[in-house]
Amino acid sequence: MRIGLITADPGHQLLADTTDLLVPRHEVVTLDPGGHVCPGELADVYLLKARTPRALALAASLERAGASVVNSAAATARCQDRTVMAELALRAGLPFARTRTVASLAGLAAERLHRPVVVKSRHSRRHDLVARVDDAARLSALSADWADEPVVVQDFVPNDGWDHKLWVVAGRVFAALRRSELAAGGRGPALPLAPDALPSGWLEPVRRVGPVFSLDVYGVDLIDAGGGTPLIVDINAFPGIRGQAGAPEALAALALRVAERGGRSTPHAMTDTTEILGEPRPK
């Protein structure tokens, strides 16, 4: 099989470990969407790790040429627009934070805030705006740098200051705890968390995100909204999933499964990883 990586960073831990599992039995090629791209012969499947506009355009062009891309350009784009993300999640009945859109942060500054809110860039990207705003002074300070930024606004939900970060690869769930980016003192490292240690019922909405958003590889950030009730605050297409044992194996198996089928995988129809990678089964 020929597997393509759409990324500017093929040395990323998840991609590098996945590549090591695939070669030499399979060919792995990299397309850097930030440079001059010449796809050449189509790969059997492409893994869309980059999420820049150029990466999405490249993935869409490959799809038009008949290639299979995980995740698709359209599904990835839905996660880049937080307005679209919230509308889709809430329409599907997922426990997503209530979200409204404001044309610019300056426009929000003209409003009277009656409660603390979380303000985020509408368009998700590296180093975007994510901030808690308690009063007009904080909003004014942010406007000095972000006045023209289109934003979404969510009511701040009191919580313990920890994000439950869950990642899914073709139905297999990985998890960690990390301090919220809204917390004072920085986020710090991600702490290991066994998925079965999560409160009862938390995995169900996380698994539903995949079919709702047409994603095979994705991340979901949840907070405890009180009484053990999960609240989804963000969804990411193809997150890093660093340091999660079994994640490279799951991704490699997914890539080969999609390549063999010539289309998007069915997460519920899991294939034995050792079988699809051509490794001997443990006795």
C-alpha positions as CSV (number, residue, x, y, z in Angstrom):
1,M,0.0,0.0,0.0
2,R,1.0,3.6,-0.6
3,I,0.1,5.9,2.3
4,G,0.4,9.7,2.0
5,L,0.8,12.1,4.9
6,I,-0.5,15.7,4.4
7,T,1.7,17.5,7.0
8,A,4.5,20.0,7.3
9,D,5.8,18.0,10.2
10,P,6.3,14.3,9.3
11,G,8.5,14.0,12.4
12,H,5.5,14.6,14.7
13,Q,5.5,11.7,17.2
14,L,2.2,10.1,16.2
15,L,3.1,10.3,12.5
16,A,6.7,9.1,12.9
17,D,5.6,6.2,15.1
18,T,2.9,5.3,12.6
19,T,5.3,5.5,9.7
20,D,7.7,3.1,11.5
21,L,4.9,0.6,11.8
22,L,4.1,0.8,8.1
23,V,7.5,0.6,6.5
24,P,9.1,-1.4,4.9
25,R,6.0,-3.4,4.1
26,H,4.3,-0.3,2.8
27,E,5.4,3.0,1.2
28,V,4.8,6.3,3.1
29,V,5.1,9.6,1.3
30,T,4.8,13.1,2.7
31,L,3.0,16.1,1.1
32,D,3.9,19.4,2.7
33,P,1.0,21.8,1.9
34,G,3.2,24.8,2.8
35,G,5.6,24.1,0.0
36,H,5.5,23.3,-3.7
37,V,3.3,20.1,-3.8
38,C,3.5,17.6,-6.6
39,P,1.4,14.6,-5.5
40,G,2.5,12.5,-8.4
41,E,0.9,9.0,-8.4
42,L,-2.1,9.0,-6.1
43,A,-1.6,7.2,-2.8
44,D,-4.1,4.5,-1.7
45,V,-5.0,6.8,1.3
46,Y,-3.9,10.1,2.7
47,L,-3.9,11.1,6.4
48,L,-4.8,14.8,6.7
49,K,-2.9,16.0,9.7
50,A,-2.4,19.6,8.7
51,R,-5.5,21.9,9.0
52,T,-4.4,25.1,7.2
53,P,-6.4,26.4,4.3
54,R,-3.7,25.2,1.9
55,A,-3.9,21.7,3.4
56,L,-7.6,21.6,3.1
57,A,-7.4,22.8,-0.5
58,L,-4.9,20.1,-1.3
59,A,-7.0,17.4,0.4
60,A,-10.1,18.5,-1.5
61,S,-8.2,18.3,-4.8
62,L,-7.0,14.8,-4.0
63,E,-10.5,13.7,-3.2
64,R,-11.7,15.1,-6.5
65,A,-9.0,13.0,-8.2
66,G,-10.5,9.9,-6.5
67,A,-8.2,9.6,-3.5
68,S,-9.4,8.5,0.0
69,V,-8.5,11.1,2.7
70,V,-8.7,10.7,6.5
71,N,-10.3,12.9,7.7
72,S,-12.0,14.3,4.6
73,A,-11.4,18.0,3.8
74,A,-15.1,18.8,4.4
75,A,-15.2,17.1,7.8
76,T,-11.9,18.8,8.8
77,A,-13.3,22.2,7.7
78,R,-16.4,21.7,9.9
79,C,-14.1,21.5,13.0
80,Q,-12.2,24.7,11.9
81,D,-15.3,26.8,12.1
82,R,-16.5,26.9,15.7
83,T,-19.9,28.4,14.7
84,V,-20.5,25.4,12.4
85,M,-19.1,23.0,15.0
86,A,-21.5,24.2,17.7
87,E,-24.5,24.3,15.4
88,L,-23.9,20.7,14.2
89,A,-23.2,19.4,17.7
90,L,-26.2,21.0,19.3
91,R,-28.5,20.0,16.4
92,A,-27.4,16.4,17.0
93,G,-28.2,16.6,20.7
94,L,-24.6,16.4,21.9
95,P,-23.8,18.0,25.2
96,F,-22.0,21.0,23.6
97,A,-21.5,24.4,25.2
98,R,-24.2,26.9,24.1
99,T,-22.5,29.1,21.6
100,R,-23.3,32.4,19.8
101,T,-21.3,34.2,17.1
102,V,-20.2,37.8,17.1
103,A,-18.8,39.5,14.0
104,S,-15.8,40.9,15.8
105,L,-14.4,41.2,19.3
106,A,-14.9,45.0,19.1
107,G,-18.7,44.3,18.5
108,L,-18.7,42.2,21.7
109,A,-17.0,45.0,23.6
110,A,-20.0,47.3,22.8
111,E,-22.3,44.9,24.7
112,R,-22.9,44.8,28.4
113,L,-21.7,41.5,29.9
114,H,-23.9,40.1,32.7
115,R,-21.8,37.1,33.5
116,P,-18.4,35.6,32.9
117,V,-18.0,34.3,29.3
118,V,-15.4,32.4,27.3
119,V,-14.4,34.1,24.1
120,K,-12.8,32.1,21.2
121,S,-11.7,32.9,17.7
122,R,-14.5,31.7,15.4
123,H,-11.9,30.1,13.1
124,S,-9.7,27.5,15.0
125,R,-6.0,27.8,14.2
126,R,-2.6,27.8,16.0
127,H,-2.3,30.6,18.5
128,D,-5.9,31.7,18.2
129,L,-7.9,33.6,20.8
130,V,-9.3,31.6,23.8
131,A,-9.9,33.7,26.9
132,R,-12.1,34.0,29.9
133,V,-13.7,37.5,30.1
134,D,-15.2,38.6,33.4
135,D,-15.7,42.3,32.9
136,A,-15.4,45.2,30.4
137,A,-11.8,45.9,31.4
138,R,-10.7,42.4,30.4
139,L,-12.6,42.7,27.1
140,S,-11.1,46.1,26.4
141,A,-7.6,44.7,27.0
142,L,-8.2,41.9,24.5
143,S,-9.6,44.3,22.0
144,A,-6.3,46.1,21.8
145,D,-4.9,43.1,19.8
146,W,-8.0,41.3,18.6
147,A,-10.6,44.0,17.8
148,D,-11.4,42.7,14.3
149,E,-11.3,39.0,15.2
150,P,-14.6,37.1,14.5
151,V,-15.4,35.3,17.7
152,V,-17.8,32.9,19.4
153,V,-19.0,33.4,22.9
154,Q,-19.9,30.7,25.5
155,D,-21.1,31.3,29.1
156,F,-18.3,30.3,31.5
157,V,-19.3,27.1,33.3
158,P,-17.8,26.7,36.8
159,N,-15.6,23.6,36.8
160,D,-12.6,22.1,38.5
161,G,-10.1,23.7,36.1
162,W,-9.3,20.4,34.3
163,D,-10.0,19.5,30.7
164,H,-10.7,15.8,30.0
165,K,-9.0,15.3,26.7
166,L,-10.3,12.3,24.8
167,W,-9.0,11.1,21.4
168,V,-10.6,8.6,19.1
169,V,-9.0,6.6,16.3
170,A,-11.5,4.5,14.4
171,G,-13.6,4.0,17.5
172,R,-10.7,3.3,19.9
173,V,-10.6,5.9,22.8
174,F,-7.5,7.4,24.5
175,A,-7.7,9.9,27.3
176,A,-5.7,12.3,29.5
177,L,-6.3,15.1,32.0
178,R,-4.8,18.6,31.4
179,R,-5.2,21.9,33.1
180,S,-7.6,24.2,31.3
181,E,-6.0,26.8,29.0
182,L,-8.2,29.3,31.0
183,A,-6.5,28.3,34.3
184,A,-3.8,30.5,35.8
185,G,-0.3,29.3,35.7
186,G,-0.4,27.6,32.3
187,R,-1.6,24.3,31.2
188,G,1.2,22.0,32.2
189,P,1.6,18.4,30.9
190,A,-1.2,16.0,30.1
191,L,-1.7,13.4,32.8
192,P,-2.5,9.8,31.9
193,L,-6.2,8.8,32.3
194,A,-7.7,5.4,31.6
195,P,-10.9,5.8,29.6
196,D,-12.7,3.3,31.9
197,A,-11.9,5.7,34.8
198,L,-14.2,8.3,33.3
199,P,-17.6,8.9,34.9
200,S,-20.4,6.7,33.7
201,G,-21.9,7.9,30.4
202,W,-19.0,10.1,29.3
203,L,-17.8,7.9,26.5
204,E,-21.2,7.7,24.7
205,P,-21.3,11.3,23.5
206,V,-17.6,11.2,22.6
207,R,-18.1,8.2,20.4
208,R,-21.2,9.9,18.8
209,V,-19.0,12.8,17.7
210,G,-17.4,10.6,15.0
211,P,-20.5,9.8,13.0
212,V,-22.1,13.2,13.6
213,F,-19.0,15.0,12.2
214,S,-17.9,12.2,9.7
215,L,-14.6,11.9,11.5
216,D,-12.4,8.8,11.9
217,V,-9.6,10.5,13.9
218,Y,-10.6,13.3,16.3
219,G,-10.3,14.8,19.8
220,V,-13.0,16.0,22.2
221,D,-12.4,18.3,25.1
222,L,-14.8,17.9,28.0
223,I,-15.3,19.6,31.4
224,D,-17.3,18.4,34.3
225,A,-20.3,20.8,34.3
226,G,-21.3,19.7,37.8
227,G,-22.7,16.5,39.2
228,G,-20.6,14.4,36.8
229,T,-22.3,15.9,33.8
230,P,-19.9,16.2,30.7
231,L,-19.9,19.4,28.6
232,I,-18.1,19.4,25.3
233,V,-16.2,22.6,24.8
234,D,-14.2,21.8,21.7
235,I,-13.8,19.2,18.9
236,N,-10.6,18.8,16.9
237,A,-10.0,16.9,13.7
238,F,-6.8,14.7,13.7
239,P,-5.2,15.9,17.0
240,G,-1.7,15.1,18.1
241,I,-2.4,12.2,20.5
242,R,1.1,12.2,21.8
243,G,2.3,9.6,24.3
244,Q,-0.7,7.4,24.1
245,A,0.2,3.7,23.9
246,G,-1.6,2.0,21.1
247,A,-2.4,5.2,19.1
248,P,0.1,4.7,16.3
249,E,-1.0,1.1,15.9
250,A,-4.6,2.1,15.7
251,L,-3.8,4.8,13.2
252,A,-1.7,2.5,11.0
253,A,-4.4,-0.1,11.0
254,L,-7.0,2.5,10.1
255,A,-4.9,3.8,7.2
256,L,-4.5,0.3,5.7
257,R,-8.2,-0.6,6.3
258,V,-9.3,2.6,4.4
259,A,-6.8,2.0,1.7
260,E,-8.0,-1.6,1.2
261,R,-11.7,-0.5,1.1
262,G,-11.0,2.6,-1.0
263,G,-13.1,4.8,1.2
264,R,-14.0,6.0,4.7
265,S,-13.7,3.4,7.4
266,T,-16.5,2.1,9.5
267,P,-15.3,2.6,13.1
268,H,-17.7,-0.1,14.6
269,A,-16.2,-2.8,12.3
270,M,-12.8,-3.0,13.9
271,T,-10.1,-5.2,12.4
272,D,-7.4,-6.9,14.4
273,T,-4.3,-4.5,14.4
274,T,-1.8,-7.3,14.2
275,E,-3.6,-8.9,11.3
276,I,-3.8,-5.8,9.2
277,L,-0.2,-4.7,9.9
278,G,1.0,-8.1,8.9
279,E,2.5,-8.9,12.3
280,P,2.3,-12.3,13.9
281,R,-0.5,-12.8,16.4
282,P,0.5,-13.2,20.0
283,K,0.3,-16.7,21.3
